[in-house]
Amino acid sequence: MADSSFSRRGVFGGAAVLGAALTGNAQAQAAPLHWDRETDVIVVGSGAAGLPAAIAARQSGARVILVEAEKDIGGHAICSGGNIPLGGGTSAQKKYGIEDSADLVFRDLTDWSVVEPNGAADYRYNDREIIRAFADNSAATFEWLVAQGVMFADKAPDNAAATSTGNSAPREMHPMNGTWPMVQTGKPAVQPTSISGNGLMRPLEAAARKADVEILLEHRMIALHQNPRTKRVEGIAVHSPKGVTNIRARKAVILATGGSTGNVNFRRIFDVRLTEEYCGLAGMPWSNQDASGELAAMEIGASLWGTYNQTGEFGEHLSKPGYIGCQYGYWHLQWMPGSRVFDKARASGLHVTDWQDVILVNMLGKRFYDETGGYYTSNSYHAVENYLPNDYRNAKNVKYNPINFLNAAMAGIGDGKNGGGPIWAVFDADAVAREKWNPAPPNVDIAEGFFFSADTIPDLARKIQMQHQRVAMPPENLGATIARYNGFVDSGIDEDFGRPKPQHKIATPPFYAAWATPVIHDTRAGLRINADCQVMNTSGQVIAGLYCGGESAGGFSLHGLARCVAQGRIAGLRAAAETSI
Ligand SMILES: Cc1cc2nc3c(=O)[nH]c(=O)nc-3n(C[C@H](O)[C@H](O)[C@H](O)COP(=O)(O)OP(=O)(O)OC[C@H]3O[C@@H](n4cnc5c(N)ncnc54)[C@H](O)[C@@H]3O)c2cc1C
């Protein structure tokens, strides 16, 4: 491929480049650029936004190269539950007599008056232009998925796992796994009809390959190339096992990199509390959300957008762990030894079926909240009783009830530092028997310090040492906490945190401490885009040749797959329609 005469943005050449680009420290440097490859549309990322973008662009006649950083496709989407709320009058909604329309979707997802029991607003800060585009494309996106070979369970749309999907109609659909090996286990689902993200992403992968999308695995985009004269984005630099190469896009680059919550400095833009110890991102270690798309775009002037949607305390962007004693303990996702990423996950975790079986303590060995408390909630179909669209009475009628353990867990220990530090679930041998746990590897991660045991409480406290435990746990604190808690079991009243009827003493050795720190889930704020998914700069101008969809795009508070798939498809269609350079 010939050298082009224009200069490039960023420094390209080896491992230092990767670090520079991802930390946002790349310097502008003028030098002739050698294009190693060329295509019409480049898609970055093969998750819920990326594969639809690539297929839509290819089916519109564009040549497409999709680069994916990991060894396999799918991103968080393939790890997901697959539940996808697409409404607005889908064929499935019509089949089951559910009335919905694009206008109803738009009204729901822009209703300022819908708030959570803690006062956080689900939809108030949504960008109307972006929501309109989603509403207008929602039903078409569902039909398009069916046309690509995604098999949905034949049942009425519901709100089974929905978060922030709108009050007026059930919209959620559920793709079936089929016979594909699940990423979590390496084996097929127990029933092919089981619902999973596999059932969404493997058919899309097959459709992409059939359409002749060129998928380059282990190719991590490290920077965007912008023509300094025209300001058009004309390609990317990628790092692969073969080194750094430059790929030219004659029409456009689509960022579908999946958000930013795996990047500590980036996520702290939205919530200063989210320091390093929140290392249990859902969807990792299959893929990371390292903000590489956002950072590369911000290097060339892109704006962030709708940041409240990340900071606001609603939905599943932070959750209580479902699995304890391991690093990656998101409540829906258990890594098993057959998974191809189990070497990175290291342990499956112990599933907590009854939070009465443990107490939760902070770094100092002190309880801080009612362990049975939940986490942030969100509104979906029929969540608001006597719903009156856009009426102040919706907010007024919500009963204030900020019951979640997250804010208390992240409050810290008053040492002047940000971040709540590790949260430990402490329990005894009787709890192990009740929960039917086997507290040994590969169920728990002893080697990396996510699980400890000892025959006495003071010894347990002394053993708790790992990178995120920034102060030693005073043994006398943990002893006093457990003695006081056992007293609450005798009296039946938790005088400190109001846990309902404390049930089990912690008294039978051995004693255990299992990692139970909050888990970060999804990204709801990212790059500013317009209705066509074009990325915009801080002056509100379109950055020519650059598109974005999914969790890396901002302005839209809706958990998960629906907005990602819809935006990916929009971006693919629009990018393919660009005039070639
Ligand atoms: C356990 C779990 C359960 C979930 N369940 C549901 C559910 O039931 N319903 C729902 O609606 N949502 C669910 N979600 C959320 C949903 O999966 C995500 O919102 C969605 O997958 C995000 O799509 P995306 O395309 O933006 O990112 P992803 O699907 O994460 O894809 C991003 C891809 O980009 C790649 N990438 C990143 N940076 C680069 C780079 N620099 N170069 C090349 N490639 C790069 C990543 O490796 C990844 O493959 C769940 C998520 C998880 C983790």
The ligand as a Gaussian input file, in Angstrom:
#p B3LYP/6-31G(d) Opt

LIG

0 1
 C      -22.537000     -10.692000      32.672000
 C      -23.300000      -9.701000      31.849000
 C      -24.662000      -9.876000      31.671000
 C      -25.376000      -8.966000      30.901000
 N      -26.698000      -9.215000      30.656000
 C      -27.387000      -8.385000      29.849000
 C      -28.739000      -8.672000      29.505000
 O      -29.298000      -9.711000      29.855000
 N      -29.410000      -7.756000      28.736000
 C      -28.810000      -6.619000      28.281000
 O      -29.471000      -5.827000      27.598000
 N      -27.519000      -6.348000      28.552000
 C      -26.790000      -7.201000      29.309000
 N      -25.470000      -6.953000      29.579000
 C      -24.858000      -5.736000      29.024000
 C      -24.475000      -5.917000      27.569000
 O      -23.804000      -7.140000      27.384000
 C      -23.593000      -4.757000      27.138000
 O      -24.264000      -3.558000      27.416000
 C      -23.245000      -4.807000      25.667000
 O      -22.611000      -6.017000      25.334000
 C      -22.332000      -3.640000      25.283000
 O      -22.120000      -3.709000      23.908000
 P      -20.865000      -2.990000      23.248000
 O      -20.817000      -3.394000      21.833000
 O      -20.908000      -1.556000      23.571000
 O      -19.619000      -3.620000      24.034000
 P      -19.121000      -5.158000      24.088000
 O      -20.249000      -6.089000      23.816000
 O      -18.414000      -5.292000      25.362000
 O      -18.105000      -5.211000      22.884000
 C      -16.960000      -4.396000      22.844000
 C      -15.868000      -5.142000      22.103000
 O      -14.847000      -4.217000      21.730000
 C      -13.584000      -4.825000      21.937000
 N      -12.595000      -3.760000      22.078000
 C      -12.483000      -2.877000      23.095000
 N      -11.465000      -2.039000      22.859000
 C      -10.929000      -2.403000      21.672000
 C       -9.844000      -1.901000      20.888000
 N       -9.130000      -0.833000      21.296000
 N       -9.546000      -2.513000      19.727000
 C      -10.274000      -3.590000      19.301000
 N      -11.311000      -4.109000      20.000000
 C      -11.634000      -3.506000      21.171000
 C      -13.790000      -5.652000      23.184000
 O      -12.790000      -6.636000      23.327000
 C      -15.180000      -6.206000      22.952000
 O      -15.142000      -7.427000      22.240000
 C      -24.729000      -7.849000      30.335000
 C      -23.358000      -7.671000      30.503000
 C      -22.644000      -8.597000      31.250000
 C      -21.162000      -8.393000      31.403000

